[in-house]
């Protein structure tokens, strides 16, 4: 992975974290925390979705959607763990 790819990955994760923070209402870690969750969610989505055969195609928009779904899943899991 080159430096440019890493920067794009981080930007996509940041956008996904921000979107996930808007989607998962009533819970979040603030702007910076949600950005970190988005980056982690992007890693999760990048690992899990190809394994289960889920894909929306290529491109930046598809990458943002994948990362947002991963971040939303991660926020829901964190929300469930914090409630217990």
N, C-alpha and C positions, 0 to 999 in steps of 0.2 A: 504494500500500500504506500503510495507516494504521499508527499506532503500536501499536494493539492487535494487528493482524495480524502485525506484525513480532515482537512479544513472543511470540505463540502459535507462530510459526514457529521462533523460537529455542528455546522450551521443547520443541517436538516434536523438533527436531534434537538437543537435549541427551539426551532420552530414547532416541532412536534410536542415538546414539553409545554410550550406556551399554549398550544391548542388543547392539549390534554388537561391542562389546568382550567381552561374555560369549559371543557366538556364535563369534567368531574366536579360538579358544583358542591360546595360545602366542605371541600377538602383540598388541601394543597400545601405546599411548602413555601409559598411566595414565588416571586418571579424567578429568582436564581435557583431555588430548589426544584421548581418544576422544569427548568431547563436541564438540570442534571438528571432528573427523572426521565426527561425526553431522550437524552443521550443514552442512558441505560436502556430505555425502552426500545430505542433504535437498534442497539446491540441484540436485545432479546428477540425483536422481530426479525432481524437479519439472520439470526440463528434458527429460530423455531419455524418460521413460515415456510422456508424451502423444505424443511423436513416433513411438514404436513401437506405440502403441495399447494399452498395458498399463494397466489400471486396476482397482481394487477397489471403486470407489464413492466416496462422500463420507463426511465425518465425521472425527472425531479419530482413531479407531482405524485407519481406512484410511490416514490421513496418517502415523501412526506406523509402520505396516507399510511403506509406500512409502519413507519416510526410512530405516528400518532396512535395507531391501534395498539402497538406495543406499549407505549407510554400510558395509555388509558388502562390497559390490563394491569400494568405495574402499579398505577395509582389505586385501582380497585383492590388489588392484593394487599397493598400497604394499609389501605383504609380498613380492610377486614382484620388484619393483624393488630392494628392499633386499637380496635374496638374490643378485642378479646382480652 
